[in-house]
Amino acid sequence: METGNILEIQGLNKTYADFALRDVSFTLPRGYIMGFVGQNGSGKTTTIRSVLNMAAKDSGKITVFGLDSVTDSIEIKQRLGVVFDSLYLAEHLNIRQIEQQLRPFYTNWDSEEFFRRVREFDLPEKKRLGDFSKGMKMKCMIAIALSHKAELMILDEPTSGLDPVARDELLDILAEYIEDANCGVLFSTHITADVERIADYVTILHNGKVWYTGTKDDLTEQYAVLKGDEKEIPPVVKPKLIGFHGYRNGFEALIRTDDLAGLPASISYEKASIDEIIVYIAKEDKHERHSERDVV
């Protein structure tokens, strides 16, 4: 069994005309699943494209299996499995034709394993890929990754548009895959319930920056959602609230659990879900932008 990090991103910067990744850094140890979450437009796909060397980074360092993402790109892709939210294969071909095309590109390709997975996933061998359902297309991409013994699986919004049964099947496949402690999964999704079910680590990206990276358990233990009467918030606590939202009958806000001391009993709180954390981060960002406009 190998140890250490299967993926390391250090100080990644990438600037476009209307968006920028700023000093993105996080690591994924072998043997674990990382949920990569954030609002649409937060920079998740740009980060993944940078890892795959599909987008040229401005600065920073990315290593996969201890190899440089740029200079060792070909070797990395031999050991990498990628599942996007849309099919990257020729849709006029069937499963057997796809297998014939891909076989020469991977030194570890196992045709027997590929067709075993095809049967396991109930994929029709003679049907055009373009006629596959979204769930079948997703399973086809996973079958390919498993058939060349990918050590790291990178999934970019794979559950988008899937029905609940197909989503559940995908999560079961990933849970089985990660039983091999030499492997790892980076799982980008906006469906945080999937992350809460299977992820060991979570990285939250917001406006091109890392807002949190660490274990899932630490994240959910560190934040709580407050509810109550706004008038009863102690003055020392109010500046610590994140995404404060006042309404006629009270308020809601996110707060670090370390800052809960001193709250009156009339203000209730409960552990925040990942979904709630992302929502309150967005509310805080919107509030700050409005405040800046007011100052100007």
N, C-alpha and C positions, 0 to 999 in steps of 0.2 A: 504493500500500500504506500502510495506517495503521500507526502504531507505538504503543507504550505498553501499558498493561494493559487487557485487556478486562473484567476483574473485579477489584475491590478491596474487601476486607472489613477494617475497622479497628475494633478494640475492641468487637466484637459481644458483647452480654450479653443473655441471655434466661432468665428463671427460671420454672420450674413448681413444683408442690408437691413433686415428688420428683426433680427434675433441674434442672441449670442449665448454660447455656453461659457460659463465663467468659473474657472478653477475647480472643475468637477473632479472629485477624488473619492474613490471607494474601492474596497477589495472583497473578493468572494473566495472563501476557503474551499478546498476540495471537500466533496461529500455533502454539500448543502445546496439548498434552493434559495435564491434571492428574488424577492418580489421587487420590481422596479416600477414605481408608481408616481403619479402626478397628473395634473390637469393636461388635457390636450394642448399641445404647444409648449409644454414645459421643457422639452429638449430630450425626451427619452429616445426617440428614433434617431436624432442626430448623434447622440452618444453611441448607440448601437452601430450606426453607419461608420463612426470613427473607429470602433473596435474592429469592425470587419474591413477596415481600410477602404471603404467605399466613399468616405468623405475625408479629405486631407485636413488634418488638424492644424491649427495655427501654432500651438505649443502644447507641451505636456508629454507624458510618456504612458503608453499602454503596453502591458505585457500579458500574454496569454500562454499558459503552460511554461512561464518563465522566458518566453520568446518575444522579441520585439514585433509589434503589430504591423510595422511597415517593412522592415528588412527581412522578416521571417514570415511574411504573409502567406506564401504558398504552403509552407510546412504547417502553419496554423490551420489553414482551411482543410487540410487533409484530416485533421483531428477534431473538426468543429461541425456541429449540426445546427442549421438555421431554419426556423419556421416563421414565416411572415404572415401577415393577415390576409395576403392574397397569394395566389399560386405563382411561382416563379418558373414553372415548367411549360413546355409547349402544349397547349390545350388540345391540339388536333391529334396527339399521340395517345396510345393506350399504355397501360402499365408495363406490358412486356417490351414495348418499344422504348419506353423511358428507361427501363433497366438496361437495355442494350446500349443506350446513349451514355448513361452515367458510369457503367462498369469500368471503362478504361481510365477514368479520371481519378479513381481512388485506389491507392495501393492496398488498402485493407478491405476492399469491397467483397462482400459475401453474398453471392446470389441466392444460396439456399436460405440464408437468414432473411433476405429481402422477401422472398415469396412466402416464407413462413409468416412474416409479419403481415403481408398482404392478405393471407387467409385469416389470420387472427383478427384483422381489422375489417373483415368482410368487404374487401375492395374488389370490384369486378375487373378481371384482367383484360377483357376485350372491349370495354367501354371507353370512349374518348374521355380524357381528363376534363375537358370543357363541360361535359355533361354530369360531372360529379357534383354532389352537394358540397356546401362549404365545409361541413364536418368531414366528408370523405377526402377532400383536398388537403385538409389539415393532417389527417391520418397518413396520407400518402407522403407528405413532407417528413413526418416523424419516422415512417418506415424507412425512408432513405437515410435519415440521420443514424438510425439504429443499425443499418446494414453496412455502414463503413466504420462502425465502432467509434462513433463520436464521443469524445471525453467531456466536451462542454456543449450543452444545448442552449442556444440563444433563441428566445421566442419573443417576437414583437407583435403584441396585440393578437395572439392566436385565437382567443375566445370571442373576439368581436363578431357579433352576428350569429354565433352558434346557439343552438337550442340547449336547454338545460341538460339533456341527456348526453349530447356531444361534449359539452363542457365537463361534465362529470367523468366521462371516459378519458378525456385528455388528462385530467388531474390524476386519475388512477395510473395512466401510463407514466407520467412524470414521477409519481411516488415509487413505482416499480423500478424505473430507470435509476433513481438516486440511491437505491439500495447498494449500488456499487460505489463504495466510498472514494473511489478515484475520480468520480465524475462530478459535474456541477451543472446548475441550471440558472440562467439569468432570464427571468420571466417578466417581461414588460406587459402591463395590462392596466386598464382603467376599472376592471371589475375587482374591487378590493376584497370581496368575499372569497374569491379564489386564492388570493394571497394569504388571507387569514387562515385558510384551510391547510395549505401545504408549505408555505414559506418558512424558512428558518431565520433568514435575514431580510431586512427591508431597507431600500434606499428610496427616499422621497426627493424628487426633483421639483423645484418651483422656480419659474422664470429663469431657467438656465443655470441654477445653482443648487447644490446639495443642501436641502433643509434638514435632513436626518439620514444617517446611515448607521446601522447596527442591528442587533437582534430584534426580531419581531416582539418578543416578550418584553424587552426593555422599553420599546416604543410605547406599547399599550399601557405599561405600568407608569410611564412618565407623564402622561397627560390625562386630564379629566374634563368633562363637560359640566359647567355650572348652570343652574337654573334657579330663578328666584325673583325677589323684588329689588330693582336697581337701587332704591333708596337705602338698602341695607348693606350694600357693598362697602367695606371699610376703605377709606381713602388710600391707604397704603397698598391695597390689593388691586384697585382698578387699573393702574398702569401696567400691571402684569397680565391682564386679560388679553387673549388673542382672538381676533374676529368677533369682538363684542357686537351683539345685535339686540337693541332695545325695542320693545313693542309695548302695546297698551297695558298689558297685564303682567309685564315682567321683562326678563332679559335672558339671553343665553350667551355663553362664551366658553372658549377653551382656556385652560390654565395648566401650568405644570403642577404635578402633584406635590412638589417641594414647596409650592406657594399656597397650599391649602390652609396652613395654620392661621388661626385667628378669624376664620369665617364664622358668622353666626349660624346657629342651628337651622334657621329659617331658609338658608340657602342650601339647596341640595346639589349633590354631584354624583356622577357615575363615571366609570372608566370609559375613556373615549375609544371608539373603533377607528380603524385606519381611515375609513371613509369620512368619518366626522372630522378627523384631524385635517385631511386634505381640504374639506369644505371650509373650515375655520381659517386655515392658512389663506385661502382665496379671499375670504371676507376681510381679513386683516389687510391684505394687499390692496384691495379695493378701497378700504377706509383710508389707508395711507396716501393713495393717489388723490383721493378727494381732499384730504387735508393739505396736501402740497398745493393743489389748485387754489384752495381757499387762502393760503398764505400769499401766493403769487397775486 
